[in-house]
Amino acid sequence: MRGEATLWPYDRRRAGRLFERYPGDDREAWPETFRGLDAESYRLVRFDSEIVVARVQSYSAPNGTDRALGA
């Protein structure tokens, strides 16, 4: 990805809405990492993409090889 990133002041309400998408609505059940963040120590990052390039990085296993079993 290419674009521009900017730092924004930490906004508890905005961060709370973001976190609710992932750890869920029950803030008491959130991992300690996400609870009680100090607004003076944290920032939000906004990324405005200009270019996004997606490429297939997978490949087929050689014939007779089962990669999942390590054979």
mmCIF file of the N, C-alpha and C atoms, coordinates in Angstrom:
data_MODEL
# 
_entry.id   MODEL 
# 
loop_
_atom_site.group_PDB 
_atom_site.id 
_atom_site.type_symbol 
_atom_site.label_atom_id 
_atom_site.label_alt_id 
_atom_site.label_comp_id 
_atom_site.label_asym_id 
_atom_site.label_entity_id 
_atom_site.label_seq_id 
_atom_site.pdbx_PDB_ins_code 
_atom_site.Cartn_x 
_atom_site.Cartn_y 
_atom_site.Cartn_z 
_atom_site.occupancy 
_atom_site.B_iso_or_equiv 
_atom_site.pdbx_formal_charge 
_atom_site.auth_seq_id 
_atom_site.auth_comp_id 
_atom_site.auth_asym_id 
_atom_site.auth_atom_id 
_atom_site.pdbx_PDB_model_num 
ATOM 1   N N  . MET A 1 1  ? 0.843   -1.170  0.000  1.00 0.00 ? 1  MET A N  1 
ATOM 2   C CA . MET A 1 1  ? 0.000   0.000   0.000  1.00 0.00 ? 1  MET A CA 1 
ATOM 3   C C  . MET A 1 1  ? 0.886   1.230   0.000  1.00 0.00 ? 1  MET A C  1 
ATOM 4   N N  . ARG A 1 2  ? 0.437   2.209   -0.708 1.00 0.00 ? 2  ARG A N  1 
ATOM 5   C CA . ARG A 1 2  ? 1.117   3.497   -0.714 1.00 0.00 ? 2  ARG A CA 1 
ATOM 6   C C  . ARG A 1 2  ? 0.086   4.573   -0.440 1.00 0.00 ? 2  ARG A C  1 
ATOM 7   N N  . GLY A 1 3  ? 0.504   5.542   0.310  1.00 0.00 ? 3  GLY A N  1 
ATOM 8   C CA . GLY A 1 3  ? -0.402  6.629   0.644  1.00 0.00 ? 3  GLY A CA 1 
ATOM 9   C C  . GLY A 1 3  ? 0.213   7.509   1.697  1.00 0.00 ? 3  GLY A C  1 
ATOM 10  N N  . GLU A 1 4  ? -0.630  8.198   2.422  1.00 0.00 ? 4  GLU A N  1 
ATOM 11  C CA . GLU A 1 4  ? -0.164  9.122   3.448  1.00 0.00 ? 4  GLU A CA 1 
ATOM 12  C C  . GLU A 1 4  ? -0.800  8.785   4.784  1.00 0.00 ? 4  GLU A C  1 
ATOM 13  N N  . ALA A 1 5  ? 0.019   8.730   5.801  1.00 0.00 ? 5  ALA A N  1 
ATOM 14  C CA . ALA A 1 5  ? -0.461  8.461   7.154  1.00 0.00 ? 5  ALA A CA 1 
ATOM 15  C C  . ALA A 1 5  ? -0.281  9.727   7.989  1.00 0.00 ? 5  ALA A C  1 
ATOM 16  N N  . THR A 1 6  ? -1.263  9.984   8.834  1.00 0.00 ? 6  THR A N  1 
ATOM 17  C CA . THR A 1 6  ? -1.172  11.126  9.742  1.00 0.00 ? 6  THR A CA 1 
ATOM 18  C C  . THR A 1 6  ? -1.561  10.666  11.136 1.00 0.00 ? 6  THR A C  1 
ATOM 19  N N  . LEU A 1 7  ? -0.963  11.298  12.138 1.00 0.00 ? 7  LEU A N  1 
ATOM 20  C CA . LEU A 1 7  ? -1.293  11.013  13.534 1.00 0.00 ? 7  LEU A CA 1 
ATOM 21  C C  . LEU A 1 7  ? -2.359  11.995  14.003 1.00 0.00 ? 7  LEU A C  1 
ATOM 22  N N  . TRP A 1 8  ? -3.343  11.441  14.697 1.00 0.00 ? 8  TRP A N  1 
ATOM 23  C CA . TRP A 1 8  ? -4.428  12.250  15.247 1.00 0.00 ? 8  TRP A CA 1 
ATOM 24  C C  . TRP A 1 8  ? -4.451  12.062  16.753 1.00 0.00 ? 8  TRP A C  1 
ATOM 25  N N  . PRO A 1 9  ? -4.940  13.056  17.483 1.00 0.00 ? 9  PRO A N  1 
ATOM 26  C CA . PRO A 1 9  ? -5.059  12.889  18.936 1.00 0.00 ? 9  PRO A CA 1 
ATOM 27  C C  . PRO A 1 9  ? -5.955  11.691  19.262 1.00 0.00 ? 9  PRO A C  1 
ATOM 28  N N  . TYR A 1 10 ? -5.661  11.038  20.348 1.00 0.00 ? 10 TYR A N  1 
ATOM 29  C CA . TYR A 1 10 ? -6.457  9.886   20.781 1.00 0.00 ? 10 TYR A CA 1 
ATOM 30  C C  . TYR A 1 10 ? -7.846  10.362  21.190 1.00 0.00 ? 10 TYR A C  1 
ATOM 31  N N  . ASP A 1 11 ? -8.856  9.757   20.625 1.00 0.00 ? 11 ASP A N  1 
ATOM 32  C CA . ASP A 1 11 ? -10.254 10.088  20.922 1.00 0.00 ? 11 ASP A CA 1 
ATOM 33  C C  . ASP A 1 11 ? -10.893 8.827   21.501 1.00 0.00 ? 11 ASP A C  1 
ATOM 34  N N  . ARG A 1 12 ? -11.211 8.864   22.795 1.00 0.00 ? 12 ARG A N  1 
ATOM 35  C CA . ARG A 1 12 ? -11.746 7.669   23.473 1.00 0.00 ? 12 ARG A CA 1 
ATOM 36  C C  . ARG A 1 12 ? -13.014 7.125   22.805 1.00 0.00 ? 12 ARG A C  1 
ATOM 37  N N  . ARG A 1 13 ? -13.911 7.997   22.406 1.00 0.00 ? 13 ARG A N  1 
ATOM 38  C CA . ARG A 1 13 ? -15.161 7.528   21.789 1.00 0.00 ? 13 ARG A CA 1 
ATOM 39  C C  . ARG A 1 13 ? -14.902 6.849   20.452 1.00 0.00 ? 13 ARG A C  1 
ATOM 40  N N  . ARG A 1 14 ? -14.062 7.452   19.629 1.00 0.00 ? 14 ARG A N  1 
ATOM 41  C CA . ARG A 1 14 ? -13.757 6.864   18.323 1.00 0.00 ? 14 ARG A CA 1 
ATOM 42  C C  . ARG A 1 14 ? -13.019 5.542   18.483 1.00 0.00 ? 14 ARG A C  1 
ATOM 43  N N  . ALA A 1 15 ? -12.035 5.512   19.374 1.00 0.00 ? 15 ALA A N  1 
ATOM 44  C CA . ALA A 1 15 ? -11.290 4.279   19.613 1.00 0.00 ? 15 ALA A CA 1 
ATOM 45  C C  . ALA A 1 15 ? -12.211 3.193   20.165 1.00 0.00 ? 15 ALA A C  1 
ATOM 46  N N  . GLY A 1 16 ? -13.127 3.587   21.057 1.00 0.00 ? 16 GLY A N  1 
ATOM 47  C CA . GLY A 1 16 ? -14.081 2.630   21.612 1.00 0.00 ? 16 GLY A CA 1 
ATOM 48  C C  . GLY A 1 16 ? -14.930 1.986   20.533 1.00 0.00 ? 16 GLY A C  1 
ATOM 49  N N  . ARG A 1 17 ? -15.400 2.794   19.581 1.00 0.00 ? 17 ARG A N  1 
ATOM 50  C CA . ARG A 1 17 ? -16.203 2.255   18.474 1.00 0.00 ? 17 ARG A CA 1 
ATOM 51  C C  . ARG A 1 17 ? -15.370 1.303   17.620 1.00 0.00 ? 17 ARG A C  1 
ATOM 52  N N  . LEU A 1 18 ? -14.116 1.664   17.397 1.00 0.00 ? 18 LEU A N  1 
ATOM 53  C CA . LEU A 1 18 ? -13.218 0.795   16.627 1.00 0.00 ? 18 LEU A CA 1 
ATOM 54  C C  . LEU A 1 18 ? -12.985 -0.534  17.348 1.00 0.00 ? 18 LEU A C  1 
ATOM 55  N N  . PHE A 1 19 ? -12.678 -0.452  18.636 1.00 0.00 ? 19 PHE A N  1 
ATOM 56  C CA . PHE A 1 19 ? -12.410 -1.665  19.410 1.00 0.00 ? 19 PHE A CA 1 
ATOM 57  C C  . PHE A 1 19 ? -13.645 -2.556  19.521 1.00 0.00 ? 19 PHE A C  1 
ATOM 58  N N  . GLU A 1 20 ? -14.831 -1.954  19.581 1.00 0.00 ? 20 GLU A N  1 
ATOM 59  C CA . GLU A 1 20 ? -16.056 -2.753  19.682 1.00 0.00 ? 20 GLU A CA 1 
ATOM 60  C C  . GLU A 1 20 ? -16.229 -3.677  18.480 1.00 0.00 ? 20 GLU A C  1 
ATOM 61  N N  . ARG A 1 21 ? -15.660 -3.320  17.349 1.00 0.00 ? 21 ARG A N  1 
ATOM 62  C CA . ARG A 1 21 ? -15.749 -4.170  16.160 1.00 0.00 ? 21 ARG A CA 1 
ATOM 63  C C  . ARG A 1 21 ? -14.971 -5.468  16.327 1.00 0.00 ? 21 ARG A C  1 
ATOM 64  N N  . TYR A 1 22 ? -13.910 -5.433  17.105 1.00 0.00 ? 22 TYR A N  1 
ATOM 65  C CA . TYR A 1 22 ? -13.025 -6.595  17.202 1.00 0.00 ? 22 TYR A CA 1 
ATOM 66  C C  . TYR A 1 22 ? -13.159 -7.353  18.522 1.00 0.00 ? 22 TYR A C  1 
ATOM 67  N N  . PRO A 1 23 ? -12.817 -6.763  19.681 1.00 0.00 ? 23 PRO A N  1 
ATOM 68  C CA . PRO A 1 23 ? -13.018 -7.523  20.921 1.00 0.00 ? 23 PRO A CA 1 
ATOM 69  C C  . PRO A 1 23 ? -14.484 -7.637  21.327 1.00 0.00 ? 23 PRO A C  1 
ATOM 70  N N  . GLY A 1 24 ? -15.383 -6.820  20.747 1.00 0.00 ? 24 GLY A N  1 
ATOM 71  C CA . GLY A 1 24 ? -16.803 -6.935  21.048 1.00 0.00 ? 24 GLY A CA 1 
ATOM 72  C C  . GLY A 1 24 ? -17.342 -5.777  21.875 1.00 0.00 ? 24 GLY A C  1 
ATOM 73  N N  . ASP A 1 25 ? -18.653 -5.801  22.098 1.00 0.00 ? 25 ASP A N  1 
ATOM 74  C CA . ASP A 1 25 ? -19.338 -4.717  22.800 1.00 0.00 ? 25 ASP A CA 1 
ATOM 75  C C  . ASP A 1 25 ? -19.079 -4.685  24.305 1.00 0.00 ? 25 ASP A C  1 
ATOM 76  N N  . ASP A 1 26 ? -18.808 -5.829  24.895 1.00 0.00 ? 26 ASP A N  1 
ATOM 77  C CA . ASP A 1 26 ? -18.627 -5.923  26.347 1.00 0.00 ? 26 ASP A CA 1 
ATOM 78  C C  . ASP A 1 26 ? -17.212 -5.464  26.727 1.00 0.00 ? 26 ASP A C  1 
ATOM 79  N N  . ARG A 1 27 ? -17.090 -4.215  27.083 1.00 0.00 ? 27 ARG A N  1 
ATOM 80  C CA . ARG A 1 27 ? -15.768 -3.641  27.376 1.00 0.00 ? 27 ARG A CA 1 
ATOM 81  C C  . ARG A 1 27 ? -15.085 -4.300  28.574 1.00 0.00 ? 27 ARG A C  1 
ATOM 82  N N  . GLU A 1 28 ? -15.863 -4.831  29.484 1.00 0.00 ? 28 GLU A N  1 
ATOM 83  C CA . GLU A 1 28 ? -15.270 -5.520  30.643 1.00 0.00 ? 28 GLU A CA 1 
ATOM 84  C C  . GLU A 1 28 ? -14.569 -6.814  30.213 1.00 0.00 ? 28 GLU A C  1 
ATOM 85  N N  . ALA A 1 29 ? -14.961 -7.366  29.076 1.00 0.00 ? 29 ALA A N  1 
ATOM 86  C CA . ALA A 1 29 ? -14.367 -8.608  28.580 1.00 0.00 ? 29 ALA A CA 1 
ATOM 87  C C  . ALA A 1 29 ? -13.167 -8.342  27.662 1.00 0.00 ? 29 ALA A C  1 
ATOM 88  N N  . TRP A 1 30 ? -12.892 -7.073  27.360 1.00 0.00 ? 30 TRP A N  1 
ATOM 89  C CA . TRP A 1 30 ? -11.759 -6.755  26.499 1.00 0.00 ? 30 TRP A CA 1 
ATOM 90  C C  . TRP A 1 30 ? -10.447 -7.147  27.179 1.00 0.00 ? 30 TRP A C  1 
ATOM 91  N N  . PRO A 1 31 ? -9.441  -7.531  26.404 1.00 0.00 ? 31 PRO A N  1 
ATOM 92  C CA . PRO A 1 31 ? -8.116  -7.756  26.990 1.00 0.00 ? 31 PRO A CA 1 
ATOM 93  C C  . PRO A 1 31 ? -7.626  -6.467  27.659 1.00 0.00 ? 31 PRO A C  1 
ATOM 94  N N  . GLU A 1 32 ? -6.874  -6.606  28.694 1.00 0.00 ? 32 GLU A N  1 
ATOM 95  C CA . GLU A 1 32 ? -6.359  -5.454  29.447 1.00 0.00 ? 32 GLU A CA 1 
ATOM 96  C C  . GLU A 1 32 ? -5.669  -4.437  28.528 1.00 0.00 ? 32 GLU A C  1 
ATOM 97  N N  . THR A 1 33 ? -5.065  -4.911  27.462 1.00 0.00 ? 33 THR A N  1 
ATOM 98  C CA . THR A 1 33 ? -4.353  -4.054  26.509 1.00 0.00 ? 33 THR A CA 1 
ATOM 99  C C  . THR A 1 33 ? -5.236  -2.929  25.978 1.00 0.00 ? 33 THR A C  1 
ATOM 100 N N  . PHE A 1 34 ? -6.538  -3.179  25.839 1.00 0.00 ? 34 PHE A N  1 
ATOM 101 C CA . PHE A 1 34 ? -7.440  -2.211  25.237 1.00 0.00 ? 34 PHE A CA 1 
ATOM 102 C C  . PHE A 1 34 ? -8.224  -1.371  26.234 1.00 0.00 ? 34 PHE A C  1 
ATOM 103 N N  . ARG A 1 35 ? -8.105  -1.660  27.518 1.00 0.00 ? 35 ARG A N  1 
ATOM 104 C CA . ARG A 1 35 ? -8.884  -0.933  28.521 1.00 0.00 ? 35 ARG A CA 1 
ATOM 105 C C  . ARG A 1 35 ? -8.053  0.165   29.174 1.00 0.00 ? 35 ARG A C  1 
ATOM 106 N N  . GLY A 1 36 ? -8.678  1.298   29.376 1.00 0.00 ? 36 GLY A N  1 
ATOM 107 C CA . GLY A 1 36 ? -8.039  2.380   30.111 1.00 0.00 ? 36 GLY A CA 1 
ATOM 108 C C  . GLY A 1 36 ? -6.816  2.986   29.448 1.00 0.00 ? 36 GLY A C  1 
ATOM 109 N N  . LEU A 1 37 ? -6.830  3.111   28.130 1.00 0.00 ? 37 LEU A N  1 
ATOM 110 C CA . LEU A 1 37 ? -5.696  3.725   27.440 1.00 0.00 ? 37 LEU A CA 1 
ATOM 111 C C  . LEU A 1 37 ? -5.617  5.211   27.781 1.00 0.00 ? 37 LEU A C  1 
ATOM 112 N N  . ASP A 1 38 ? -4.436  5.684   28.053 1.00 0.00 ? 38 ASP A N  1 
ATOM 113 C CA . ASP A 1 38 ? -4.200  7.072   28.421 1.00 0.00 ? 38 ASP A CA 1 
ATOM 114 C C  . ASP A 1 38 ? -4.149  7.938   27.160 1.00 0.00 ? 38 ASP A C  1 
ATOM 115 N N  . ALA A 1 39 ? -5.034  8.912   27.074 1.00 0.00 ? 39 ALA A N  1 
ATOM 116 C CA . ALA A 1 39 ? -5.119  9.766   25.893 1.00 0.00 ? 39 ALA A CA 1 
ATOM 117 C C  . ALA A 1 39 ? -3.835  10.545  25.627 1.00 0.00 ? 39 ALA A C  1 
ATOM 118 N N  . GLU A 1 40 ? -3.044  10.769  26.644 1.00 0.00 ? 40 GLU A N  1 
ATOM 119 C CA . GLU A 1 40 ? -1.788  11.504  26.458 1.00 0.00 ? 40 GLU A CA 1 
ATOM 120 C C  . GLU A 1 40 ? -0.692  10.622  25.858 1.00 0.00 ? 40 GLU A C  1 
ATOM 121 N N  . SER A 1 41 ? -0.802  9.317   26.025 1.00 0.00 ? 41 SER A N  1 
ATOM 122 C CA . SER A 1 41 ? 0.245   8.401   25.572 1.00 0.00 ? 41 SER A CA 1 
ATOM 123 C C  . SER A 1 41 ? -0.061  7.730   24.230 1.00 0.00 ? 41 SER A C  1 
ATOM 124 N N  . TYR A 1 42 ? -1.300  7.812   23.766 1.00 0.00 ? 42 TYR A N  1 
ATOM 125 C CA . TYR A 1 42 ? -1.706  7.106   22.545 1.00 0.00 ? 42 TYR A CA 1 
ATOM 126 C C  . TYR A 1 42 ? -2.197  8.078   21.497 1.00 0.00 ? 42 TYR A C  1 
ATOM 127 N N  . ARG A 1 43 ? -2.071  7.677   20.237 1.00 0.00 ? 43 ARG A N  1 
ATOM 128 C CA . ARG A 1 43 ? -2.550  8.447   19.093 1.00 0.00 ? 43 ARG A CA 1 
ATOM 129 C C  . ARG A 1 43 ? -3.328  7.511   18.180 1.00 0.00 ? 43 ARG A C  1 
ATOM 130 N N  . LEU A 1 44 ? -4.137  8.082   17.330 1.00 0.00 ? 44 LEU A N  1 
ATOM 131 C CA . LEU A 1 44 ? -4.801  7.323   16.280 1.00 0.00 ? 44 LEU A CA 1 
ATOM 132 C C  . LEU A 1 44 ? -4.063  7.601   14.970 1.00 0.00 ? 44 LEU A C  1 
ATOM 133 N N  . VAL A 1 45 ? -3.967  6.603   14.137 1.00 0.00 ? 45 VAL A N  1 
ATOM 134 C CA . VAL A 1 45 ? -3.303  6.753   12.842 1.00 0.00 ? 45 VAL A CA 1 
ATOM 135 C C  . VAL A 1 45 ? -4.366  6.699   11.760 1.00 0.00 ? 45 VAL A C  1 
ATOM 136 N N  . ARG A 1 46 ? -4.346  7.680   10.901 1.00 0.00 ? 46 ARG A N  1 
ATOM 137 C CA . ARG A 1 46 ? -5.232  7.685   9.740  1.00 0.00 ? 46 ARG A CA 1 
ATOM 138 C C  . ARG A 1 46 ? -4.374  7.434   8.517  1.00 0.00 ? 46 ARG A C  1 
ATOM 139 N N  . PHE A 1 47 ? -4.774  6.458   7.718  1.00 0.00 ? 47 PHE A N  1 
ATOM 140 C CA . PHE A 1 47 ? -4.042  6.137   6.495  1.00 0.00 ? 47 PHE A CA 1 
ATOM 141 C C  . PHE A 1 47 ? -4.963  6.345   5.304  1.00 0.00 ? 47 PHE A C  1 
ATOM 142 N N  . ASP A 1 48 ? -4.560  7.247   4.411  1.00 0.00 ? 48 ASP A N  1 
ATOM 143 C CA . ASP A 1 48 ? -5.295  7.490   3.167  1.00 0.00 ? 48 ASP A CA 1 
ATOM 144 C C  . ASP A 1 48 ? -4.506  6.831   2.047  1.00 0.00 ? 48 ASP A C  1 
ATOM 145 N N  . SER A 1 49 ? -5.067  5.763   1.509  1.00 0.00 ? 49 SER A N  1 
ATOM 146 C CA . SER A 1 49 ? -4.343  5.019   0.475  1.00 0.00 ? 49 SER A CA 1 
ATOM 147 C C  . SER A 1 49 ? -4.457  5.708   -0.870 1.00 0.00 ? 49 SER A C  1 
ATOM 148 N N  . GLU A 1 50 ? -3.363  5.650   -1.612 1.00 0.00 ? 50 GLU A N  1 
ATOM 149 C CA . GLU A 1 50 ? -3.339  6.126   -2.987 1.00 0.00 ? 50 GLU A CA 1 
ATOM 150 C C  . GLU A 1 50 ? -3.309  4.933   -3.937 1.00 0.00 ? 50 GLU A C  1 
ATOM 151 N N  . ILE A 1 51 ? -2.520  3.925   -3.561 1.00 0.00 ? 51 ILE A N  1 
ATOM 152 C CA . ILE A 1 51 ? -2.359  2.728   -4.386 1.00 0.00 ? 51 ILE A CA 1 
ATOM 153 C C  . ILE A 1 51 ? -2.388  1.506   -3.484 1.00 0.00 ? 51 ILE A C  1 
ATOM 154 N N  . VAL A 1 52 ? -3.152  0.515   -3.885 1.00 0.00 ? 52 VAL A N  1 
ATOM 155 C CA . VAL A 1 52 ? -3.157  -0.775  -3.198 1.00 0.00 ? 52 VAL A CA 1 
ATOM 156 C C  . VAL A 1 52 ? -2.918  -1.834  -4.263 1.00 0.00 ? 52 VAL A C  1 
ATOM 157 N N  . VAL A 1 53 ? -1.892  -2.644  -4.067 1.00 0.00 ? 53 VAL A N  1 
ATOM 158 C CA . VAL A 1 53 ? -1.570  -3.705  -5.007 1.00 0.00 ? 53 VAL A CA 1 
ATOM 159 C C  . VAL A 1 53 ? -1.709  -5.032  -4.278 1.00 0.00 ? 53 VAL A C  1 
ATOM 160 N N  . ALA A 1 54 ? -2.503  -5.922  -4.844 1.00 0.00 ? 54 ALA A N  1 
ATOM 161 C CA . ALA A 1 54 ? -2.682  -7.258  -4.254 1.00 0.00 ? 54 ALA A CA 1 
ATOM 162 C C  . ALA A 1 54 ? -2.204  -8.286  -5.279 1.00 0.00 ? 54 ALA A C  1 
ATOM 163 N N  . ARG A 1 55 ? -1.339  -9.168  -4.823 1.00 0.00 ? 55 ARG A N  1 
ATOM 164 C CA . ARG A 1 55 ? -0.825  -10.217 -5.697 1.00 0.00 ? 55 ARG A CA 1 
ATOM 165 C C  . ARG A 1 55 ? -1.042  -11.568 -5.039 1.00 0.00 ? 55 ARG A C  1 
ATOM 166 N N  . VAL A 1 56 ? -1.273  -12.568 -5.846 1.00 0.00 ? 56 VAL A N  1 
ATOM 167 C CA . VAL A 1 56 ? -1.393  -13.927 -5.342 1.00 0.00 ? 56 VAL A CA 1 
ATOM 168 C C  . VAL A 1 56 ? 0.014   -14.417 -5.011 1.00 0.00 ? 56 VAL A C  1 
ATOM 169 N N  . GLN A 1 57 ? 0.228   -14.811 -3.762 1.00 0.00 ? 57 GLN A N  1 
ATOM 170 C CA . GLN A 1 57 ? 1.540   -15.263 -3.319 1.00 0.00 ? 57 GLN A CA 1 
ATOM 171 C C  . GLN A 1 57 ? 1.583   -16.777 -3.142 1.00 0.00 ? 57 GLN A C  1 
ATOM 172 N N  . SER A 1 58 ? 0.475   -17.446 -3.435 1.00 0.00 ? 58 SER A N  1 
ATOM 173 C CA . SER A 1 58 ? 0.422   -18.890 -3.249 1.00 0.00 ? 58 SER A CA 1 
ATOM 174 C C  . SER A 1 58 ? 0.966   -19.598 -4.486 1.00 0.00 ? 58 SER A C  1 
ATOM 175 N N  . TYR A 1 59 ? 1.263   -20.850 -4.327 1.00 0.00 ? 59 TYR A N  1 
ATOM 176 C CA . TYR A 1 59 ? 1.737   -21.672 -5.438 1.00 0.00 ? 59 TYR A CA 1 
ATOM 177 C C  . TYR A 1 59 ? 1.301   -23.103 -5.191 1.00 0.00 ? 59 TYR A C  1 
ATOM 178 N N  . SER A 1 60 ? 1.265   -23.875 -6.247 1.00 0.00 ? 60 SER A N  1 
ATOM 179 C CA . SER A 1 60 ? 0.873   -25.273 -6.138 1.00 0.00 ? 60 SER A CA 1 
ATOM 180 C C  . SER A 1 60 ? 2.045   -26.105 -5.651 1.00 0.00 ? 60 SER A C  1 
ATOM 181 N N  . ALA A 1 61 ? 1.734   -27.083 -4.797 1.00 0.00 ? 61 ALA A N  1 
ATOM 182 C CA . ALA A 1 61 ? 2.776   -28.010 -4.322 1.00 0.00 ? 61 ALA A CA 1 
ATOM 183 C C  . ALA A 1 61 ? 3.155   -28.934 -5.474 1.00 0.00 ? 61 ALA A C  1 
ATOM 184 N N  . PRO A 1 62 ? 4.417   -29.376 -5.516 1.00 0.00 ? 62 PRO A N  1 
ATOM 185 C CA . PRO A 1 62 ? 4.832   -30.329 -6.549 1.00 0.00 ? 62 PRO A CA 1 
ATOM 186 C C  . PRO A 1 62 ? 3.968   -31.592 -6.497 1.00 0.00 ? 62 PRO A C  1 
ATOM 187 N N  . ASN A 1 63 ? 3.805   -32.248 -7.638 1.00 0.00 ? 63 ASN A N  1 
ATOM 188 C CA . ASN A 1 63 ? 3.019   -33.492 -7.700 1.00 0.00 ? 63 ASN A CA 1 
ATOM 189 C C  . ASN A 1 63 ? 3.528   -34.507 -6.707 1.00 0.00 ? 63 ASN A C  1 
ATOM 190 N N  . GLY A 1 64 ? 2.583   -35.183 -6.015 1.00 0.00 ? 64 GLY A N  1 
ATOM 191 C CA . GLY A 1 64 ? 2.954   -36.232 -5.080 1.00 0.00 ? 64 GLY A CA 1 
ATOM 192 C C  . GLY A 1 64 ? 3.395   -35.712 -3.725 1.00 0.00 ? 64 GLY A C  1 
ATOM 193 N N  . THR A 1 65 ? 3.301   -34.422 -3.484 1.00 0.00 ? 65 THR A N  1 
ATOM 194 C CA . THR A 1 65 ? 3.736   -33.854 -2.208 1.00 0.00 ? 65 THR A CA 1 
ATOM 195 C C  . THR A 1 65 ? 2.530   -33.349 -1.438 1.00 0.00 ? 65 THR A C  1 
ATOM 196 N N  . ASP A 1 66 ? 2.418   -33.781 -0.205 1.00 0.00 ? 66 ASP A N  1 
ATOM 197 C CA . ASP A 1 66 ? 1.341   -33.303 0.656  1.00 0.00 ? 66 ASP A CA 1 
ATOM 198 C C  . ASP A 1 66 ? 1.985   -32.381 1.685  1.00 0.00 ? 66 ASP A C  1 
ATOM 199 N N  . ARG A 1 67 ? 1.942   -31.088 1.428  1.00 0.00 ? 67 ARG A N  1 
ATOM 200 C CA . ARG A 1 67 ? 2.612   -30.110 2.316  1.00 0.00 ? 67 ARG A CA 1 
ATOM 201 C C  . ARG A 1 67 ? 2.014   -30.111 3.705  1.00 0.00 ? 67 ARG A C  1 
ATOM 202 N N  . ALA A 1 68 ? 0.720   -30.359 3.830  1.00 0.00 ? 68 ALA A N  1 
ATOM 203 C CA . ALA A 1 68 ? 0.070   -30.323 5.141  1.00 0.00 ? 68 ALA A CA 1 
ATOM 204 C C  . ALA A 1 68 ? 0.620   -31.400 6.053  1.00 0.00 ? 68 ALA A C  1 
ATOM 205 N N  . LEU A 1 69 ? 1.022   -32.533 5.485  1.00 0.00 ? 69 LEU A N  1 
ATOM 206 C CA . LEU A 1 69 ? 1.555   -33.629 6.298  1.00 0.00 ? 69 LEU A CA 1 
ATOM 207 C C  . LEU A 1 69 ? 3.079   -33.609 6.352  1.00 0.00 ? 69 LEU A C  1 
ATOM 208 N N  . GLY A 1 70 ? 3.680   -32.666 5.656  1.00 0.00 ? 70 GLY A N  1 
ATOM 209 C CA . GLY A 1 70 ? 5.133   -32.572 5.668  1.00 0.00 ? 70 GLY A CA 1 
ATOM 210 C C  . GLY A 1 70 ? 5.795   -33.674 4.850  1.00 0.00 ? 70 GLY A C  1 
ATOM 211 N N  . ALA A 1 71 ? 5.057   -34.326 3.990  1.00 0.00 ? 71 ALA A N  1 
ATOM 212 C CA . ALA A 1 71 ? 5.605   -35.422 3.179  1.00 0.00 ? 71 ALA A CA 1 
ATOM 213 C C  . ALA A 1 71 ? 6.256   -34.917 1.932  1.00 0.00 ? 71 ALA A C  1 
# 
